[in-house]
């Protein structure tokens, strides 16, 4: 029987012992043709190249390829005794999909990094106030105006800041505390002691601690009151961030001790419904769009619900189409992208 022997050196140095190229290929047999073995050799080279490029272990490659661990190891080593073509097809399909995804990702424009816009600077200043004082603050900006990005920037650049996001499923006191415990690395199995354990972690020690609770409009009244409790008892800053519903519950004539306590504890409130025009101009320029008609069109989109997010999604789609046609982004591509997205009645 014929044997294929490969003698080319193994490229690269990452986990060389794990990704050495098999020197001996499978033998030709009733379920392994010459073509199957040649394809196996080609695919082994591609797998090694990909694994070293992304620094993946064999376990990770096996997981991503969707193959059983033992089967992959036998296939890769050339010792698989079953049909080779079926497993060649699985590996080839995975590699082709990986390359296709990488090609698409290469032409998708990336969002600009965090920028100190007027509104985001106001968010950062409000968060700093809450941490230093400490105090309870509420930040309510319209959708897509960058409040979460500003909170993430603040949490990533300041010590003792914890950023948690709540949802409808975590709107209760216990749900919120569970999210906070995850962010703070607090482990407490007794629900009755969870608030105290979190309080002990955030207790002000002189440097100031800040809890940022994002999507705060989901929180029920009891959860909001628990946050007020953290400020009062443990002297940490708390920022409740979300849409206008976060604060509007206090302006509907609702009365009671808990509302009075909460309202009087709010040290600062930042509210903005629409983005500043200069922020939109700066954001559009960051996408390298400068032609006046294009800027005007995107300014109009940015004033709709979704603000910066609407601009981002429209420019991304327009740029992908324009790049595919070998052209620069122009008004016709932006208009076509906006029409294609079909969100006019949602904005």
Helices and strands as residue ranges (DSSP letters): H 34-54, H 58-65, H 69-77, H 84-107, H 118-133, E 136-141, H 147-157, E 161-165, G 168-170, H 173-184, H 191-202, E 210-214, G 216-218, H 221-234, E 237-242, H 245-248, G 249-251, H 257-265, E 266-272, H 277-286, H 292-302, H 307-324, H 331-341, G 344-346
